[in-house]
Amino acid sequence: MRSEANAPAVPLAPAPWKLKGSGYVVAVRLPEQASDEQLFIADSLKGKRRGRLAMLMFVDYSESDVGPYHELLFIPGSFRFNRSVNRSISRIFVSTWESVVNGNINWGIPKERCDFSVSYGPEEDRIALTAEDGTTFAELSLRPRKMFRLPTTTALVPQSLRTLGQHRNGQQYLYAPRSKGHIKPAQLVSARFNPAYFPDLTQGKVISCWRVTDFQMVFPVATVEPIEG
């Protein structure tokens, strides 16, 4: 598990990106006592979080501008940026250095690399993340419901509501991904997190869980400007 500062040289892949894949989205209501430190919120955003609804996402990208990779990310809520309120990723791990480096540069996303173990079964799907020191710090077991899939698209969502924001090196990044695919209800069967590496979401309450399949996504060029005081 290492960040961009320790990354090897990789080819640059400027935005926009086009991606395809599948994954899970879990909505969690955080406990009132959850602190900024426990949620890995950046220093420049501490004290600015609004609301207790958080999102956990596992994504299996089969295609992207930097090739296939896995991703586990956490969005703890919304934050005040220069002239808007936006959700922001506070913790994110991916399986390749190409995704780490380019995600940081293009969108200010604080990606780190670790090893993923992903197993798709007839009843449950299992995901595990392991740091370089051998610590398995996140384990998830998820089960899609035996129901028909429903089409979904962000075209029906106003851009302001799907715009994400990040702070990096004194700069603000705003970007609004677009996607379409299919979803069906799912269940988070079990989860375990080491809070030294990832927020312990077992302390919150799962509100909903969805299996997302055959999605197509576009990550656009970010709007970048200095962080206002």
N, C-alpha and C positions, 0 to 999 in steps of 0.2 A: 504494500500500500504506500504509494509515493505520489507527490504532487508534481506540478509542472516544473518546479525548481529543480527536480532531480531527473527530469525527462531526458531521454536520448534525442538526438536529432531526428525529426520526422518531416515528411513533405507537408507543406502548408496547403490547406484546402479552404479557401475563402468562402464566405457565405455568398449566396444562399445555398443551402443543402436540400436535397431531395432524399427522403428516407422511406423505407418500407419495413413492416414488421408486425409484431404482436406483443401483448403484455397484459398487465393487470394494473388497475387503479383502485386504491383503497382510501376512503375518506375516514378520518379519525378525529374525534373531539378530544383535544388535549386537556389534561387536568389543569385546574386553575393555578396550581403551584409550579407548573413547568417553567423553568427559568431560561433566559436567553442562552446561558452557557450550556445547559442541557440540550438545547435545540440547535447548537452550533451556529448561532446567528453571528454574522460578521460584526466586528466592533463598530463600524460606521452605521449599522442599522439597529444596534442594541437600544432598547427602550422605545422603539418605534413600531413594534408588532401590534396589529389590530386583529381581534377575533381569536378564537380557539380552534377553528376548523383547519385541520392539516391534511395534506395529501401525501401518500406514499405511492410511488410508481415503480414497477419493474418493467423494463422494456427489452425485448429481444429484437434488435435491428438486424434483419436479414440482408438489407441493402442500405448503404449510405455513401456519402462522398468520401469517406475514409474506410469503407469496407464494413463487413458485419461486426457487431459488438454487442455486449450486454451492458445494462445500466440499471442501477437502483438509485432513486432520488427521493428527497424529502423536501416538501414545501410547508413551512410551519405556519403560514398565514400571510396577511397583507402588510405592506409597509409604506410609509410616506417617502416618495422620491421627490425630485425637484418640484414638479407641478402635477403630480398624479399619485394615486394609491394603487400599488400593484403587488401581486404575489411574487415571491422570490424563492429560489432554490438555496437552501442553506447547507445541505449535505448531499453529495452525489459521488458515486463510485461507478467506474466503467472498466471494461476489460482490456482496452488497448491504449497505448500511448498516443496514437494518432487522434483518438477522440479527446484525450486529456488536453493535449497541447492546443488543438484547434478550437475546442470548446471554450477554453480560457481566452484565447485571442479574439475569436469572433463575437462572443456574447458575454464575456466576463463570468462564465459559469465556473464555480470552484471545483472542477472535477479532480478526482484522485483515482489512481489505478489500483486494482486488486484482482485476485483470482476469483472466478465464478464457477460454481458447479450447478448446472441446470439439468433437471431430469423431468421429462414430460411423461406422465403415466396415464393409464386408462381411466383412473379415478381422481388422482391428485397430481399436481405439479409441484416440484420441490426445487427451491433455490437456496444456495449457501454461498456466502462471501468470506474469503480468507485473506488476511493480511500477510505481508511478507515475513512477519515473525512467526507465522504458523497459526495465529489465533483466528478461529472461525467466529466472526463477530456478528453475523446476521444469518438466521435460518428461517425460511418461510415455507409453509405448506398451504397450497391454495387449491380449491376445487370448483371448476365451472359447473353451473347448474345445467341440468338436462332440459334446456329450453331452446326455443328458436332464437336465432340472432336477430338483432334489430339494426338497421342502418343508422349511422351517426355521422354528423358533419359539423365542423366549427363554423361553416358558412352562415349558420343561424345565430351565432353568438357575436355580439358587437365586439369590435376590435379592442375597445378599452377594457373589456372584461377578460380577454384572453392574452393581454399583454403582460409579460413577465419583466421583472427588473432585477438587475444585479449591480453591485458595487465592486470595482476592482481598480487598484492603483490610483485612487482619486477620481476615477471616471464612473459615470452612470451609463449603464447599458439598458435599453428598452427594446424588446423584440416580441412579436406576436406570431407564434407558430400557427399554421393552418393544417388541418387534417381531415380525413374521412376514412370510414371503415365500418366495422360491425362490432356490436357489443352484446353481451348477455350477462345476467347476474352471476355472481360467483360468491364463494365463501372463503374467508381467511380461516383455515382450519387450525393452524397453530403458528406461533411466531416467537422468536427469541432474539434479543439484541444485547450486545455488550455496550453499555452506555459510554464507555471510554472511546468507542469508535463510531457509534451511530445512536441517534435518539432512541430511547427505550419506549416504543409506541405501545407496548403491552400495558403501560400505565394509563393509557387513554381508553376511549370507547369507540369501537368500530361502528361507523354510521352506515356505510355501504361498501360494496366490493363488486368490481366489474371485470370481466374478461374482455379484452379488446383484441380483435383479430383482423387480419389482412388490411391494416391501415396503410395509408399513404400520407406522408407529412412533408411540409415545407418549413424549414427554419430560415427566415429571411435575414437580410442584412440588418444589424442592430443600429439604432440611433444612439450615438455616443456623444456625451457632453460632460464637462466637469461637474462634480458634485457641488451643489450650492450649500453654503453654510447654514 
